Amino acid sequence: MSGFRLKGISRKIVLMSILTAVIISIIIGSVSVYEIRKSGKIINSEAEEIKDINIKKMKEFQSLSFNNLRIQLLETKRNLLKSQVSMVHKMVEDIYKEVAPMLSGDLPEVTKREMIISYQKKAKNLVKSLRYGPEMKDYFWINDLHPKMIIHPYRSELEGKDLSNYKDPEGRHLFVEMVKVCKEKGEGFVEYMWPKSGKDKPVPKLSFVKLFKPWGWIVGTDVYIDDVEKITASQKAKFQKELDKLKTLLIESVEGVRKEVSRNIGSVIKLIILFSIPLVILSFFFAWYLTKRQIADPVERVILDVNESINQVSSSVDQMAKSSSSLANATSNQAASVEEISSSIEEISSMTRQNADNATQCKTLRDETARYLHRAEEIMTRTTDAMKRIKESGEQAVRIIKSIDDIAFQTNILALNAAVEAARAGEAGAGFAVVADEVRNLAKRTANDSRNTQEIIKKTMEEIGKGAELLNDTNNAFKEISDSNKKMGSLIDEIAAASNEQAEGIAQINSAIAEVDKGTQLNASNAEKFSALSHEVLTQLERLRKSAEELEDLIGVGVDGLLKKVQEKDLIEDREVAKADKKLVKENNNKRLTRGERSEVKPDQIIPFDEDEKDFEEF
């Protein structure tokens, strides 16, 4: 009966304890979730920053590389034009040197003019016949400072014409600019637009002109430079394609890391919630234990005093007290066992199902994580292969440039040999010596350009090495994720072990249910004895008054009112108890024959506590 009297107070204390535990769990869980999400955001931000840095460096490398390539190609064409014009200028100068000594004598002016015209004609014919280039179609022309065209191999109709108003499709007076450059610097480059033979669309063209002062001639040549843009654009397109592949791989890697972090955060949140539930359950049982220890025990001590008074009555009352005590203890134990068993079965069953579901989800998450890690490893492998291919291309370019350098070296040696042979030939080989000298200069410049290009490619290879280091850092990050996946596997094993322990608890509960069945049968037997002795208990209630007064403060009602209510109900209860005893014994015998069924008899079926409980509502 004390368990029912303390029900209201116990409920309040237990509820307060549970509420406190829930609040603490919510606070701890919220802080943990906040920190986990914060860490996840930091990881995602760092991964995004690494991706942006890599893409930015690749773009900078692309811009620098192709600008250098374009500059190098243009510089090569400039050197070619300059060397060719210098060579022709040297030939014209040699012809002039042949006639110059003759003009210093006392010859008539007419003769001098005829000689000059003759040697100029020789120089014109020589320049007009010269060709160079891959198809030997590139040529030289001569105009004066007026400007007028003196000779042109392919546009003979321009010879002798005034070129002051001659302009390209964009309105640039190209020959006027050539005259301006030669007057200011003696030589220089002029760019303009001009359509190719048989074409209508103008394309960029670069010319180099050099002034020959003795005769007032401007020797020039030009070449189309649209192929520079085409080569640059082609190389840029190839590099952009590889860059797009690398960019896609980086984006996929970062996205995989972001998704993996989000999944891990969700899993940790679920685990926090899962471990918060047992904390609340433990708080419930702890509060229940403290309540029973601090409140029920003092009351039980008072009841023991009452039992001592009962032991002093007659032998009939003593027999009744023993039977009543046995019945009360068995009934109390049965009620407590049934309540605990019912609560434990429900909670353990729920936890077992939840643990099984969580274990399944955790296994699914682990499998998905493994797949994504495998995919990330494949992406890293492809990225590494791409970097290797880029590095191999760079090494191939270095070998090509080394070959160019070797060719330039051999050309220099050949030019030196040609100069030696020309020196042996005397005056007949003078012109060939000039050509050999120019070829040797061109070979030297080619060697210098190849070495500069080789330095640029070496820098490029260093940048590729840095990119490989970044890929190595990314690979280390994936290894850390793999370690986290292994830790998650350990958590799954712990959950499985907890499920096994819960199964053992369920087995113990089944044993407790068997004990409850035995107590029920004992209660039925004692109830029959209690019915015969109940009349004799009324004569002994006066002796219990003093002891009952000690309970008055705890119970909250007067003893006189309690006795009056008990006397009024006594006759009715005697009849009901006798009927209930017979019915209970019959039901218990039937239930023993039914295997696997639990007894549904409650304590108040043997001793009706419902009406008496109203007297203790204020407790």
Summary of the structure (lengths in Angstrom):
residues: 619
radius of gyration: 55.1
end to end distance: 12.5
largest distance: 178.8
contacts: 1809
relative contact order: 0.09
helix: 82%
strand: 6%
